[in-house]
Amino acid sequence: MISALIGGAIIGLASGLLWLLNGRILGVSGIIGGILNWSPRDVLWRAFFLAGLLSGGALMYRLKPENFEMLPMPSWAILLAGLLVGFGTRLSNGCTSGHGVCGISRLSMRSIVATLVFMAMGALTVGVVRHLLGGL
């Protein structure tokens, strides 16, 4: 429970600092998309952000490897899921970090609706995979 509180506080602090210092919304899909679109004036801070995400994950894996379990799914299913998430973030003009954390905190109706759709589709997907497909 305390780790969720600390994690939430860190996410809030990071999104607030990015907004205050850069005037940018912390939306991971937009940040990564900016790297892929290669805008020279924006790429450095985006690369540092991505490096921080990856190194933070690597550090946590070294400190608490028991929290990282392998998914009992074939590689193709994980790849397909990643591609569908990427498609969904482009379709909704953002991801759960941009809409769910930053958009809702700004009382953006578009972000509130997008986050409700994300959550509903996630619940529906779990229901279909577990109950109709027998759990991949």
C-alpha positions as CSV (number, residue, x, y, z in Angstrom):
1,M,0.0,0.0,0.0
2,I,2.7,2.5,0.9
3,S,4.6,1.7,-2.3
4,A,1.5,2.7,-4.3
5,L,1.3,6.0,-2.4
6,I,5.0,6.7,-3.0
7,G,4.7,5.7,-6.7
8,G,1.7,8.0,-7.2
9,A,3.4,10.8,-5.5
10,I,6.5,10.4,-7.8
11,I,4.3,10.3,-10.9
12,G,2.5,13.5,-9.7
13,L,5.7,15.2,-8.9
14,A,7.2,14.3,-12.3
15,S,4.2,15.4,-14.3
16,G,4.0,18.7,-12.3
17,L,7.7,19.4,-12.8
18,L,7.5,18.6,-16.5
19,W,4.6,21.0,-16.8
20,L,6.2,23.8,-14.7
21,L,9.7,23.5,-16.2
22,N,9.0,22.6,-19.8
23,G,5.3,23.5,-20.3
24,R,4.7,19.9,-21.5
25,I,2.2,17.3,-20.5
26,L,3.6,14.0,-19.3
27,G,2.1,11.7,-21.9
28,V,4.5,8.8,-22.5
29,S,3.1,8.0,-26.0
30,G,3.5,11.6,-27.1
31,I,7.0,11.8,-25.6
32,I,8.1,8.6,-27.4
33,G,6.2,9.7,-30.6
34,G,8.3,12.9,-30.5
35,I,11.5,10.9,-30.5
36,L,10.3,8.8,-33.5
37,N,9.2,11.9,-35.4
38,W,12.7,13.4,-34.7
39,S,12.2,17.0,-34.0
40,P,15.8,18.2,-33.2
41,R,14.9,20.9,-30.7
42,D,12.7,18.5,-28.7
43,V,14.6,15.2,-28.9
44,L,17.1,15.6,-26.1
45,W,14.6,16.0,-23.2
46,R,12.5,13.2,-24.6
47,A,15.5,10.9,-24.8
48,F,16.4,11.7,-21.2
49,F,12.9,11.0,-20.1
50,L,12.8,7.7,-21.9
51,A,16.2,6.8,-20.5
52,G,14.9,7.6,-17.0
53,L,11.9,5.3,-17.5
54,L,14.1,2.4,-18.8
55,S,16.8,2.8,-16.1
56,G,14.2,3.1,-13.4
57,G,12.7,-0.2,-14.5
58,A,16.1,-1.8,-14.7
59,L,17.0,-0.5,-11.2
60,M,13.8,-1.9,-9.7
61,Y,14.4,-5.2,-11.4
62,R,17.8,-5.4,-9.8
63,L,16.4,-4.4,-6.4
64,K,13.2,-6.4,-6.3
65,P,13.3,-9.1,-9.1
66,E,10.5,-11.0,-7.4
67,N,8.1,-8.2,-8.5
68,F,8.8,-9.0,-12.1
69,E,7.1,-12.2,-13.3
70,M,7.1,-13.6,-16.8
71,L,3.8,-13.4,-18.5
72,P,2.3,-16.8,-19.2
73,M,1.6,-15.8,-22.8
74,P,3.2,-16.5,-26.1
75,S,5.5,-13.8,-27.5
76,W,3.2,-13.2,-30.4
77,A,0.3,-12.3,-28.0
78,I,2.5,-9.9,-26.1
79,L,3.7,-8.2,-29.4
80,L,0.1,-8.0,-30.6
81,A,-1.0,-6.4,-27.3
82,G,1.7,-3.9,-27.6
83,L,0.8,-3.0,-31.2
84,L,-2.9,-2.6,-30.2
85,V,-2.0,-0.3,-27.3
86,G,0.1,1.8,-29.6
87,F,-2.7,2.0,-32.1
88,G,-5.1,2.9,-29.3
89,T,-2.9,5.7,-28.0
90,R,-2.7,7.2,-31.5
91,L,-6.5,6.8,-32.0
92,S,-7.2,8.6,-28.7
93,N,-4.5,11.2,-29.1
94,G,-2.8,10.1,-25.9
95,C,-2.3,7.4,-23.3
96,T,-3.3,6.8,-19.7
97,S,-0.5,9.0,-18.4
98,G,-1.4,11.9,-20.6
99,H,-5.2,11.6,-20.3
100,G,-5.5,9.8,-17.0
101,V,-2.9,11.7,-14.9
102,C,-2.5,15.0,-16.6
103,G,-5.8,15.5,-18.4
104,I,-8.1,14.5,-15.5
105,S,-6.1,16.8,-13.1
106,R,-6.8,19.7,-15.5
107,L,-10.5,18.7,-15.6
108,S,-10.3,18.0,-19.4
109,M,-13.6,16.4,-20.5
110,R,-11.9,14.8,-23.4
111,S,-9.4,13.2,-21.1
112,I,-12.1,12.1,-18.6
113,V,-14.0,10.4,-21.4
114,A,-10.8,8.8,-22.9
115,T,-9.8,7.4,-19.5
116,L,-13.2,6.0,-18.9
117,V,-13.0,4.3,-22.3
118,F,-9.5,3.0,-21.6
119,M,-10.7,1.5,-18.3
120,A,-13.8,0.0,-19.8
121,M,-11.9,-1.6,-22.7
122,G,-9.3,-3.0,-20.3
123,A,-12.0,-4.6,-18.2
124,L,-13.8,-6.0,-21.3
125,T,-10.5,-7.3,-22.7
126,V,-9.7,-9.2,-19.4
127,G,-13.2,-10.6,-19.4
128,V,-13.0,-11.8,-23.0
129,V,-9.5,-13.3,-22.6
130,R,-10.2,-15.0,-19.3
131,H,-13.7,-16.2,-19.9
132,L,-14.3,-16.5,-23.6
133,L,-10.8,-17.5,-24.8
134,G,-9.9,-19.5,-21.7
135,G,-7.0,-17.3,-20.7
136,L,-4.1,-17.2,-23.2
